[in-house]
Amino acid sequence: MNLKLKELRLLAGKTQNQVASAMGLTQTGYNGYEQGRRMPNIEMVVKLAEYFDVTVDELLGKKVDLNSKIKKLSQTQRDLINQIKGLNDNQCERVKGYIDGITVHQEEME
């Protein structure tokens, strides 16, 4: 299994010590993951994927076909994504707040 840890760490501008500390590891332990001398357990794989904001598949080196995922969305969902792409961060936060409100209200109704 070939983890993309070094590539992701460098892209994030982090040192091995910073990532190791965030994961509750020693630098030596984390280095073992990067060098392929040690393999993390599944919980650590998930934690690393979350830390680097990637999917587990991406962390494991699998190329993700976003087009196939997009094709599974409804036309309304695709339209919303395209509209959101044109928004600035402040506008996106407002949309997210609205969606969070709808979700909370729906959960309360159930």
N, C-alpha and C positions, 0 to 999 in steps of 0.2 A: 504494500500500500504506500503510495507516494503522496505525502501531505505537502501542500503548497505553503507551509508555514513561513519559510524564509521570505519568499516572494511577498506574501501578505504583510509580514512584519515590516519589510523595507518600504512597501507602498504606504503603510500607515505611519512611517517615520518613527518607529519604536525601536528600542534596544531589546536585546534578549532579556536583560534584567527587568525592564519595564513589563514585558509580557509575562515573564515568569512570576513576578510579584502579583500581577493582576490575577493570575491563575492559581496562586497559592503554591507555586513550585519554586525550587531552587533554579538558579541560572543553569547549572549543570544538567538538571533534569529536563528543563525545557530544551536545551541544546541537543540533548539526546533525541528528542522528537524531531527537531529540524534536520539533524544528520541521519535520521532513519535508524539509529541504533536502538531506540525504544519506540514502542507504539502506545499511544494513549488509549485508555479505556473509552467506552462509548460516551460516558458522561463528560469526560474531558474533551472529546471530539466536539460534542454539542456546545460546550462552554467556549471552546476556541472559535467555533463557527460564529457564535453570537458575538464574541469579542471583536472579531474581524468583520462582522456584518456581512457574512456570506452564508450560503446554504452549506449543509454538511456535504452534499455532492460536490460543490465547488471546492470546498476545503480538501476533499479527497482527490481532486484533480479531474473530476468528470466535467466535461463541457455540458452546459445546460442550454438547451434549445429554447430560447425565449419565444421564438415565433410559434412553436407548438403550444406553449402555455397561453399565449395571447389568443390563438385561434379558439381556445376552449372558453374564452370569455364571451358574454353576450355582447351584442352591438352596443347596448346602453353602457355597459362597463368599459368597452373600448373607447366610446365617445368621452366618458368621464376622464379616463386616463389621458387622452389627448388634450382635454381642456385643462387638466391639472398641470400638464407639462408647461403651459404658458404662464403659470402663476409664479409670483415671487414667493419667498419664504414666508412672509407675513400672511399673504393670502392663503398659502397652503396650511398654515397653522389655524386660520379661521375655518377653513373647510374641514380640517381634522377635528376641530372642536365641535362643529356641527354634526359630523358623522358620529363622534363619541357620544353626543347627546342623544342622537337617534338610537344608537345601540343600547345605551343605558335605559332609555324609555321603553324600548322593545323588551328588554330583559325584565323590567319591572312589571310589564303587562302579562308576561308568561307566568 
